[in-house]
């Protein structure tokens, strides 16, 4: 699922990275709301999607660890 580095992160470290990603997504959404121009909006939407994918992946790692 993740790489060796992420697999070795503690739950606290995972929670910290998840919080950072959530904040990044919030900031990107604010930028998207203020952006003008299709190119800027598309670039921001791509970044939001990448951040969401990373967030989903880390949440799955965290959930699998909490079940153990």
SVG drawing of the C-alpha trace seen along z (x, -y; Angstrom):
<svg xmlns="http://www.w3.org/2000/svg" viewBox="-15 -36 26 43">
<polyline fill="none" stroke="black" stroke-width="0.4" points="0.0,0.0 2.5,-2.6 6.2,-2.9 8.6,-1.6 9.0,-5.1 5.2,-5.6 4.8,-2.0 7.3,-2.9 5.5,-6.1 3.9,-6.1 0.2,-6.8 1.0,-10.3 3.2,-11.0 0.5,-9.7 -2.0,-11.9 0.3,-14.9 0.7,-14.2 -3.1,-13.8 -3.7,-17.1 -1.2,-18.8 -2.9,-17.3 -6.3,-18.4 -4.9,-22.0 -3.3,-21.9 -6.6,-20.9 -8.5,-23.6 -6.0,-26.2 -6.1,-24.9 -9.9,-25.1 -9.6,-28.7 -7.2,-29.4 -9.5,-27.8 -12.4,-30.0 -10.2,-33.1 -8.5,-31.9 -9.4,-33.4 -8.7,-31.7 -9.3,-28.1 -5.6,-27.2 -5.2,-28.3 -8.4,-26.5 -7.3,-23.3 -3.8,-23.4 -5.4,-23.9 -7.9,-21.1 -5.1,-18.7 -3.3,-19.6 -6.4,-19.1 -6.9,-15.7 -3.3,-14.7 -3.6,-15.9 -6.9,-14.0 -5.3,-10.8 -2.4,-11.1 -4.9,-11.8 -7.0,-8.7 -3.8,-6.6 -2.6,-7.7 -6.0,-7.3 -6.1,-3.7 -2.6,-3.1 -3.8,-4.6 -7.0,-2.5 -5.2,0.7 -2.8,0.1 -5.6,-0.8 -7.3,2.6 -4.2,4.5"/>
</svg>
